[in-house]
């Protein structure tokens, strides 16, 4: 019965594959997108590697909001390699070293899984915003960036940067990445 209630929630999901920063509202997410795009400057059709992005140094300003997944295929699974401190604090648990399906279930898991899969399958930056009225985090603004293994075309990691707005008692007014 509880899962049925969650299944009826309208997440007000907005998701798109972005090609430039004007499509991203949040300043932090735009800055990380710029780093990812710059790593592709010599070959815009190529997904960058961690080395080409100079991770983690190039995005040190965003590390508290970062999640880094290892992407495994056949079957596709996402292993938490790193979860930033701010993300852990806002979500309420550190999932580093576990698979995504071990940390989440139900409609929320399906939502995050579909967003992760879109970034990997499209080999592009996937920007999304959505609401979660049944947990303390009220609004996500999220950027998913695929990374390939050096010397191959295989996507082996997925870099997520998320801005989360939350209030345990009411919806937080949220505009342009700033809590109002």
N, C-alpha and C positions, 0 to 999 in steps of 0.2 A: 504494500500500500504506500509506504514512504517513497519508494522509487517512482511510483506513478505520479505522485505530487510533483516531484522534481522534473519528470518528463514533460509536464505541461507548462513549465516555466518558459517564458519568452525571454531569451538572453539578449534580444535586440542586437544580434550579431551583425557587425559590418566588417567585411574582410575583402582585401584586394591585394593583388600582386603589384607592388610599387616599383616605379622606375626612376623617380626623383623625389627629393625631399619635400617638395610642395604638397605631396600627397599624405604627408605625415604631420599630425598636429603637435605632438609632444616634442619639445626641444631635445630632451635626452635621446629619444629614439631617432630623431633626425641626425644627431651627431654620430651615433653608432652606424646608421645607414651610410653616412658620408665616408666613414672609415672602410666599410665593406665595399662601397662603390669605388673608392680610390684604389683598393687592392685589385680591382678589375680594369683599371684604366687602360692597360696595354691590350687587354682582350675582353671587351665588354660582354661577350657571350660565354665566358668562362666563369665558373664558380671559383672563388678564391680558396686558398688553403689557409690554415692557421698561421703558417710562416709568412705568407704574403700579407696577411693582415697584421702581423707582428703582435699577435695575442700573447699575453693579456695586456701588454704595455700600452698599446694604442687605444684601448678602451678602459684604462684604469679609472677614469671618471665615472664609469657605469658599473663597475664590478659588484657593488652591493645589490644591484637589480638584475644581475645576469643569472641565467641558467644555461649550462652546457650539457647537451645530451650526446651520448655516443649512439649512432644509428646502426642497428644491426638488421640484416636482411634474412629472409627465409626462415622463420617469419619475421616481419619487420617489428622491431621492439626498440624502445628508447630507454637507455640507461642513464640515470642522472650521474654525470661526471663531476659537476660543480653546481652549487646552488648558493648564490650570493646572500650575504647576511641580512639585508633588508627584505629580500624575497622570503627567506626562512622566517623572519620575524612576522611578516604580514600573513603568510600562509599558515604558520603555526607549527611547522615541522620541517626537519632537515631530511630530505630524501636522498642525499648523496650516497651513491653506491647501490641504490635499488632501481628496479625497473619502474617505469611510470605506472604500469598496470598494478603494481604492488602498493602504490601510494594513493591512487584515486580509482573510483569505480563509478558506474552509473552514467547518467547524462553528462556530468562534468568531464569525466574521463573521455567519453565519446567526442565531446566538443574539442578538447585539447588535442586528442589524437587526430581528428580531422584537420585541424589547423597545422599541426606538425607535418602530417602527410602531404598537405598542399604545398608547403615550402620545399619539401624533399622532391616530390613528383614534378613540380614546375621548375625546380632548380632556380628559384627566385626569392626575393625578399617578400615575405607575406606579412602585411600589416593588418591588425584586427583590433576592434574594440567590442566589448560586451559587458553586460551586467550580470552579477550573480547575487540575487537578493536573498539567498538562503544561507550564505556564509558571511563572515565579517568583511571580507573584501567585497566592495560594492561595484567597482568598475575596474576593468582591466583595459589597458592600452598596451599592445603587445606587438613586437617585431620579431619574426622568425627568419634567421639567415642561415642557409645551408653552407657547409664547408666541405671541400673535397680533400681526399687524401693526396698528398704530393705525388706526382708522377702518374696519377690515374684520373679518371673522370668520376669515380665512385664517390657519392656523398657519404661521408663517414661521421660527420658531426653536425649538430644543429645548435646554433647560438640563439638564445632567446633573451631579449631585453624587455622587461615589463615594468610599467608604471602602474601602481595599484592605489586606488583611493578607497578608504574604508572608514566606517564608523559603526560601532556595534549597536547603536540605537536608531540610526536613521540614515537615509541615503545622503551621501556627501555631494554637495553641488561641485561640479567638476567642469572646468572650461580651459581648453588649451594647455592641458597638462598641469594646471594649477588648481589646488583645492581653494574654492572661493570662501 
